Amino acid sequence: EKAVVSTQSTGITTKAERPLAMTNRLFHYVSTTDDPIIRELAKEGHVFATDSILATIMTCPRSYYSWDIIIQRVGSRLFFDKRDDSDFDLLTVNETANELPGGEGGSNSLTKLSLEATYINQNFSQQCLKREAKTFKRPNPFVNEDDDHEPSSVAYRYRKIPLLGPGAEPLTLICRTEVDAVTTSANGEEKYMNIKALNEWDLKGGASEWRQKLDTQRGDILTTEMKNNKCKLAKWTVSSILAGSDLLKFGYVTRSMPRSSGESIGHSILGTQEFIPKQFAAQISLDMNNAWGILRVIVDRCMQLKDGKYVLYKEPGKGILRIYKVPLNTFEEDNDDSDDEEEEEEDK
């Protein structure tokens, strides 16, 4: 596992904002079956996935946009993967707002907003860290000697979790989770933390509402974010709970508009806020028992399938999941197979 470090982002307010610093570190988004540690653990479980894949499935009733996940049934085991060429790891922006963004084009197009939010989260997670590192027993499994940049600071926790269900055979889930930092409490106890950023992008007339209200009306701003980004917030919360993190830290980041047309948009950190993940789940009405139930239904349905490769597809704007059977070489290079697909459907 990779080293993580303590956090150092206290004392930030709208009157003492801090510029968001750009990092040149390399972020790894490795899927399940490409993970060498999960390959080592393949005989110790029944279901294998990453925290981001599980969080997507477990929060699917909240999602509006479409997404897809690859499922491979191999004997008594299920492997959940993402497609290499998908936008799976890009963050959504205002996915659950009454009016979806993207109509303005330019820097507020859907694609650019998603890239901007992902960029902000990557940089904010690294800016919160001090230099002294906590080193774990194993090195980062994804570091390559040929990489041009230093890897981002993150710890990977591989967790074995029982998947229970009423009257169902207990299954073992093996999940790779991520922890962004280790912090120390007042009594000297180490606590794991995940770090995320909420970002303000819709500046009315070039003015930031967060700059005016964050220090005095933070609850109102967070409530609006819960409404407009309830799927993203739920995913972050589920991922933190899967990782066994003690804290979930949010940064409030806004745009710093360029002074001239030749300058690019910058970003400033206006404040931070910390939550206990399970308590925040209750605050956003996220029922973890229901989330685990959704996962167990999908797993049980897939366990009834024959060995092979399948795609779990979420329809846009609908609470419908579909399962398609695809050829084994689908999504691999030089795939010219045009075999017919078989479809099965699950409603959520």
CORJO-V849064 format. One record per residue. N is the residue number from 0. RES is the residue in one letter. PSI is psi in degrees with one decimal (999 if undefined). D_FIRST is the distance of its C-alpha to the first C-alpha in Angstrom with 1 decimal. Layout:
n: (N N)
res: (RES RES)
psi: (PSI PSI)
d_first: (D_FIRST D_FIRST)
This chain:
n: (0 1 2 3 4 5 6 7 8 9 10 11 12 13 14 15 16 17 18 19 20 21 22 23 24 25 26 27 28 29 30 31 32 33 34 35 36 37 38 39 40 41 42 43 44 45 46 47 48 49 50 51 52 53 54 55 56 57 58 59 60 61 62 63 64 65 66 67 68 69 70 71 72 73 74 75 76 77 78 79 80 81 82 83 84 85 86 87 88 89 90 91 92 93 94 95 96 97 98 99 100 101 102 103 104 105 106 107 108 109 110 111 112 113 114 115 116 117 118 119 120 121 122 123 124 125 126 127 128 129 130 131 132 133 134 135 136 137 138 139 140 141 142 143 144 145 146 147 148 149 150 151 152 153 154 155 156 157 158 159 160 161 162 163 164 165 166 167 168 169 170 171 172 173 174 175 176 177 178 179 180 181 182 183 184 185 186 187 188 189 190 191 192 193 194 195 196 197 198 199 200 201 202 203 204 205 206 207 208 209 210 211 212 213 214 215 216 217 218 219 220 221 222 223 224 225 226 227 228 229 230 231 232 233 234 235 236 237 238 239 240 241 242 243 244 245 246 247 248 249 250 251 252 253 254 255 256 257 258 259 260 261 262 263 264 265 266 267 268 269 270 271 272 273 274 275 276 277 278 279 280 281 282 283 284 285 286 287 288 289 290 291 292 293 294 295 296 297 298 299 300 301 302 303 304 305 306 307 308 309 310 311 312 313 314 315 316 317 318 319 320 321 322 323 324 325 326 327 328 329 330 331 332 333 334 335 336 337 338 339 340 341 342 343 344 345 346 347)
res: (E K A V V S T Q S T G I T T K A E R P L A M T N R L F H Y V S T T D D P I I R E L A K E G H V F A T D S I L A T I M T C P R S Y Y S W D I I I Q R V G S R L F F D K R D D S D F D L L T V N E T A N E L P G G E G G S N S L T K L S L E A T Y I N Q N F S Q Q C L K R E A K T F K R P N P F V N E D D D H E P S S V A Y R Y R K I P L L G P G A E P L T L I C R T E V D A V T T S A N G E E K Y M N I K A L N E W D L K G G A S E W R Q K L D T Q R G D I L T T E M K N N K C K L A K W T V S S I L A G S D L L K F G Y V T R S M P R S S G E S I G H S I L G T Q E F I P K Q F A A Q I S L D M N N A W G I L R V I V D R C M Q L K D G K Y V L Y K E P G K G I L R I Y K V P L N T F E E D N D D S D D E E E E E E D K)
psi: (153.6 156.4 145.3 169.0 172.6 162.1 152.7 58.1 32.0 162.6 9.1 127.6 176.5 -25.4 -9.1 53.0 162.2 131.8 141.8 121.1 139.5 136.1 147.5 15.1 155.4 127.1 129.1 130.2 73.8 131.6 173.8 -55.5 -7.8 -1.2 117.2 -28.4 -41.3 -34.9 -38.3 -32.7 8.8 -26.6 -1.9 2.6 -179.2 -32.5 133.1 133.5 171.3 164.8 -37.6 -36.7 -45.3 -41.5 -36.3 -43.0 -45.4 -19.0 17.0 -30.3 -19.2 -13.3 143.9 -43.4 162.6 156.4 166.1 149.8 137.0 134.6 128.8 121.6 116.7 99.1 -123.8 14.3 148.9 132.7 122.1 123.3 166.7 158.6 141.9 -32.0 17.8 171.0 25.7 -37.8 -1.8 140.7 143.5 161.1 122.6 41.2 -30.8 19.4 160.5 -35.7 116.6 143.7 174.9 -10.4 -20.5 -22.6 -168.5 -137.4 -11.9 18.7 158.1 -45.5 -45.3 -34.6 -39.6 -43.7 -39.6 -45.7 -39.4 -43.3 -44.3 -45.1 -41.2 -48.9 -39.9 -40.4 -31.5 -31.9 -23.6 -4.9 143.8 168.8 -33.1 130.9 150.9 125.1 133.4 177.6 -36.9 149.1 167.8 120.5 -7.6 1.8 132.2 135.3 -22.7 -3.3 137.5 -20.7 155.2 140.6 153.9 153.7 115.2 153.0 139.2 126.2 121.8 114.8 141.7 116.2 129.6 133.0 106.6 156.0 150.3 115.7 2.5 154.6 129.7 136.0 157.0 123.6 129.0 122.0 132.4 122.5 166.5 142.0 131.3 -25.8 161.2 129.0 162.9 129.9 176.4 -29.5 11.7 6.4 133.6 137.4 136.2 146.5 141.4 143.0 124.6 164.5 131.8 138.3 137.9 125.1 -23.0 80.9 113.7 113.5 24.4 1.1 143.9 119.1 -34.5 -37.5 -32.8 -31.4 -14.2 -42.1 -30.8 -22.9 44.0 -36.8 -39.1 -40.6 -43.0 -38.6 -41.5 -40.6 -37.7 -34.6 -45.8 -23.3 40.9 -26.3 -46.4 -43.9 -37.9 -40.8 -46.0 -40.0 -45.5 -44.3 -39.9 -40.4 -40.5 -36.4 -11.2 27.1 145.1 -25.2 149.3 115.6 130.7 138.8 144.2 112.4 133.6 166.6 144.2 104.9 141.0 145.1 -22.2 163.3 -19.9 -8.7 152.3 163.3 130.7 -177.1 148.2 142.3 123.3 -16.8 170.2 162.1 140.4 145.4 156.5 123.5 -46.5 -33.4 -37.4 -33.7 -43.2 -36.0 -33.2 15.3 39.6 109.9 106.7 -30.2 -40.8 -40.2 -43.7 -35.8 -40.0 -46.2 -43.0 -37.5 -45.1 -44.2 -46.1 -40.2 -40.8 -29.1 -16.4 -10.5 157.8 161.9 138.4 -168.8 139.0 163.2 125.8 116.3 127.5 122.3 141.1 134.5 5.6 152.2 51.1 130.1 135.6 145.7 122.5 133.8 132.4 159.4 153.5 -29.8 10.4 139.4 6.1 162.9 149.3 36.8 110.8 9.9 132.6 32.9 152.1 150.2 146.5 141.0 139.3 154.9 138.8 132.3 139.7 999)
d_first: (0.0 3.8 6.7 9.2 12.8 16.1 18.6 21.9 24.0 26.7 30.4 30.5 33.7 36.0 38.0 35.1 33.0 30.3 30.0 26.9 25.3 24.1 20.8 20.4 16.7 15.6 14.4 13.1 14.8 14.1 16.3 15.9 17.5 15.9 12.4 12.1 10.1 12.9 15.3 14.4 15.0 18.1 20.5 19.2 20.2 22.8 21.4 18.2 17.2 14.9 15.6 17.8 19.8 20.4 21.4 23.8 25.5 25.6 27.3 29.5 32.8 32.0 31.3 34.2 33.0 32.4 29.1 28.3 25.6 25.8 26.0 26.1 27.9 27.3 29.2 28.1 24.8 24.2 21.6 21.6 20.9 21.9 24.3 23.0 26.0 26.0 25.7 23.4 20.8 23.6 24.6 28.1 30.6 33.4 33.0 35.0 37.5 41.2 41.5 38.7 37.9 38.5 42.3 42.6 40.9 39.7 36.7 37.1 36.8 34.3 32.2 32.2 31.5 28.5 27.2 28.1 26.2 23.0 23.4 24.1 21.0 18.7 20.5 21.0 17.3 16.8 20.2 19.5 17.0 18.0 17.1 16.0 12.2 10.3 7.8 5.5 6.4 4.6 4.6 4.7 7.0 9.6 10.6 14.1 16.2 19.1 17.6 20.1 18.0 15.0 12.1 12.1 10.2 8.2 5.5 5.4 7.4 9.4 12.7 16.0 18.9 22.6 24.8 28.2 31.5 35.1 36.6 33.7 31.8 28.4 25.5 21.8 19.5 15.9 14.1 10.9 11.0 9.9 10.3 11.9 12.6 13.3 17.0 19.3 22.4 25.9 25.7 22.5 20.3 16.7 16.5 13.9 15.4 15.7 17.8 20.4 23.7 27.2 29.4 33.2 34.7 38.3 40.1 43.7 46.0 43.1 42.7 39.5 40.2 37.0 38.2 41.3 40.1 36.4 37.3 40.1 39.4 35.6 36.2 38.4 35.9 33.1 35.5 36.4 32.7 32.4 35.4 34.6 30.9 30.7 28.6 25.9 25.8 25.7 22.7 20.7 21.8 21.0 17.5 17.1 18.7 16.7 13.4 15.4 15.5 18.4 19.5 20.2 21.4 23.8 25.2 28.7 29.1 32.5 34.0 35.8 38.7 39.8 42.9 44.2 44.0 42.2 39.2 36.1 35.0 32.7 30.9 31.0 29.0 31.7 29.9 26.9 26.9 24.6 24.8 23.6 22.4 24.8 27.6 27.1 27.2 30.6 31.7 31.2 32.8 29.7 30.4 27.2 29.4 30.9 27.6 26.5 30.0 29.8 26.7 28.4 31.5 29.8 28.0 31.3 33.1 30.8 31.0 34.7 34.3 34.8 32.2 31.5 30.0 30.7 30.2 30.0 31.9 32.5 35.9 36.3 38.2 38.6 36.9 37.0 34.2 35.4 34.0 35.1 35.0 34.4 34.6 31.6 31.4 31.5 29.2 28.6 30.2 34.0 34.5 38.2 38.6 40.7 40.9 41.9 39.4 39.8 39.2 38.5 38.4 36.9 38.1 36.2)
